[in-house]
Amino acid sequence: PRRYVEEEKPMALWFDLAGGSVTVPVVGSLGPEDLGGPPAARNEDVAIYVHRVARVTDVPERNDPLVAVDATFRVPPGKGHLRVGELLVLKGPGFDPQKAGQEMDRVKKARQKALPSAHRGLAHFASVRLSPRPDALSETLLPESAEDLLPLALDSDSVLPAGQARRGWLLFSLPEDSDLAKWRVGSLIFDDLSIPLSPEVVEEPLLSFTRLEMPDDGDEDFWSRVAEKVRELSARRAASGWKKPGAVPLRVVDPGLKAEVGPRLDPPGLTVAGARSLGELKDLETLRRRAQTLHWLPGKTPWAVRYAPEAVLTQGWGTESDLAALAEQVLNRSGLRTQRAVVELLDKGRQELARRAGLEEIQLERLPALGYRSADGTQRVLVSPFLEDLRSLQGLVSYHVETLEDSPQVEAELEVGLLVRSQKEDRNAQAGRMSGALAGGETEEPEEVALLETSLGLAGSSLDWIDVGFTQVPARGTVVYKAVLNGPEGRKITSDEDAPDATRVEVVGWYYRLEPPEGEYKRRFLLPAQTDITGVFLSLGINLPDLPPSALQVLEDARRKMRKAAPVPPDAFSGLRWYAHGLAGRFLGAQSAWERQTAQKLGLVAGRTTQARCLAVILSKDNGEGPLRAQMDLLAPFAQVHRAPDPRAERAFRILGGLAAAQLEAAALSPRSTGLWEIWSHCPPDTRLLFVADDNREAFLEQLQARSYPQRLVRYLEETDRYLLFPSSPGVVDGRVRWAWLEVDPETYDLRAVLDDETGGALVESLIGNLYEQATSYLVGAFVGIGASLWSVSAFSLELEDYDQIVKEAEAFARGLAKNFSVGNDYAGLPVGGLPSASVSLDRALTFSLDPKGVSFSNNMLGFGNGYQDGISYYFQNTQ
């Protein structure tokens, strides 16, 4: 737009990119490029502009001390292409101009002989590359060869096109112990050019990027690999808190209200501590020093990476494949090309690794390895988890190296969808139908319609949370429902073809199915009549790493710093993420602390090497007025135990871990949250826990049917194969009948609390207020306009202040339950009831009350009770 430029109106180029827009201001005029002043040297063939001279560090494949010269070369049109050649060099104190002049005369004559007479002169010397002899020049440094390594670097072979200006960095490696004050930027073409070196050391991010080379076999797989690499790099940048240069947060303005709804502000990534630590690992030696503080636990398949390098550094441990992936990234960032491989582990090596891990033995047969060529040209093989060269591991591993073309992919399948009916019905009729379903009446099963089906790599998922929201958008000439997923690997949205027509279906609920390699978790949720699907938001943690206190503090500080720097509250989507991620982070930090402390007390070696920790936070809000509901679901909270000094120690760890998790999740949400303990405290006073196992499950289910328990609840209890500790009467919380029980794996003693919506979690309702407005961003419905309120309520600490008290309460319950297992009881016998709210009649709970004597005695109870009591006794004997 020439006219706007001539009128000097402000302008910018605007790029609409996923994750936030980027603007580049338009400055200056249409005249010649402003290169910052007169050239440092000029003749009829070339003009040289030197913008900056300084020392730089941490440039891949280059040793310090290193000097970088930021220069622009302008070649007039019609002069032919040039090479950088000797246009810029470094001259030391011993530089001999007479010898240099003689050598350049020799070079010029040799170049002229190789060219037709019409092309003699400085121009066109790009056609012939004849360099001066280094031994004929005293204390003269030519640019390092770097153009093929660094995207913005130039060197002696770089071509300068005629009629154009080319700018870049020239790198010079100074001899060790050089006195910078005695060196100058000069030229072997322009004798008078002399620029002193600056003693300052600058960080130049553009010099830290390396060129990524990927073979193109001419098939579609090439672009799939490129897309995968882009997602990987994007995830790592997001985890480190990286922001696009020139990024401008999007502000959505409602045309009717003329009001801004706030910018987008992403919360810091879960693994921000690891991302910062990764940035400090510059080469193999710094990695080895850092690895001395990392713990190793055995995995299964070589190169089956489950934790990203940032996650490994955040939690402080990883498997041999995780550590190999960490080493791979460090080597690649230092400019070394690597090849994945495997080597055979010998018996002596297994013994050594078992000693390092604190295990009696390990079952590994092969280890991951990396082939690479070091800076001196030597071919090397790095073996993980030793992180030592193959040649130094004599007797531990075989010298036979098998290269890998393809590595195993460790992924989780995620499906998110709606529960719909094909015909519209009145909202009051829907409310009546839903009430009947909750009270146990039969109703037509809604149809499942998948909105998103995707595969998520466990390594990428370990970096941060995955967020899913629902929206209505115009498509196909109508309005459709879509799901939008944002995660470490990017954004995924329901396609137009898969989106159901909002005018033809009635959404009565939603579901998600998560299938990591070791299990499957499916949850179905029915929507209350006053809640629209666009008022539901899901944050999923898939394969979450541990979050020890040091990493939790780094995350806390990052959140506090970003909140302080935010000029205004962000949009509703950002507020939801800040709130949900904060709630989940509180639980994750508390559980990580408990597991680490308890494992140390009991002498255990624990860590999730082949079993992903998964949890969900669900936020929902009614249309119009109503509270924000936050619910946590511990899908797979259990840790793996690799070594225990006594079977009772592992049993105690699992039992107390489940009880502590139930307490911690409720506390992470709010002191007012409705979890297992809150529901049990609102049961009638004579409520007892029924022990339900395989041999008395049928009698138990018959009572549930006879008492008209909700069919969805009955079906769930029919399908589970775990032992149950089920209250004989439900609780009444805020006027609603609620069930909560404990499930125990009879083999491992893994214990979890379960609520009547089939989630292992707790619920809290916070009144945020009626701030309903029109649609903004991709969120519509009840969440719109609550960004400021969400921003306010998400300003909580990630550390639980009452952590010690919570742990004591879990221990007290475990001790009390152990005392109530006995042969003569038909049930566990531990009273769990209290007094419901005075405003609620006991009739609502007593309607569903079960007869403990009607549930026959389980023969499994004695064995289970003995195992439970042994584990709890061992715990208190060894931890107090």
Secondary structure, DSSP 8 states (H G I E B T S, - for coil): -HHHHHTT--EEEEE--TTSEEEEEE-S-SSS---SSS-SEE-SS-EEEEEEEEEE---TT--SSEEEEEEEEE--TTS--EE-TTSSEEE-TT--HHHHHHHHHHHHHHHHHTS-GGG-SSTTGGG------GGGSSSEE---S-TTTSTTEE-TT-EE-TT-EEEEEEEEE--TT--GGG-EEE-SS-TT--EE----EE--GGGS---------SSTHHHHHHHHHHHHHHHHHHHTT---TTEE----B-TTT--B---------TTHHHHHHHHT--SHHHHHHHHTT-EE---SSTT---S-HHHHHHHTEE-HHHHHHHHHHHHHHTT--EEEEEEEE-HHHHHHHHHHHT-S-----EEEEEEEE-TTS-EEEEETTTTEEGGG-BTTEEEEEEE-SS----EEEEEEEEEEESS---HHHHHHHHHHHHTT------EEEEEEEEEEEHHHHTTS-EEEEEEEEEETTEEEEEEEEEETTEEEE--TTTS-BTTT-EEEEEEEEEE-TT--EEEEEE--TT--GGGEEEEEEES-----HHHHHHHHHHHHHHHHH-SS---HHHHHHHHHHHHHHHHHHHHHHHHHHHHHHHT-EE--SSS--EEEEEEEE-SSS--EEEEEEEEE----EEE-SSHHHHHHHHHHHHHHHHHHHHHHH-TT-B-HHHHHHTS-TT-BEEEE-TTTHHHHHHHHHHTT--HHHHHHHHH--SEEEEESS-EEETTEEE-EEEEE-TTT--EEEEETTS-SEEEEEE-------S-BTTB-STTTT-HHHHHHHT---SS-TTHHHHHHHHHHHHHHHHTT--TT-SS---B------TTS-THHHHTT---GGGS---THHHHHHHHHHHHHHHHHHHH-
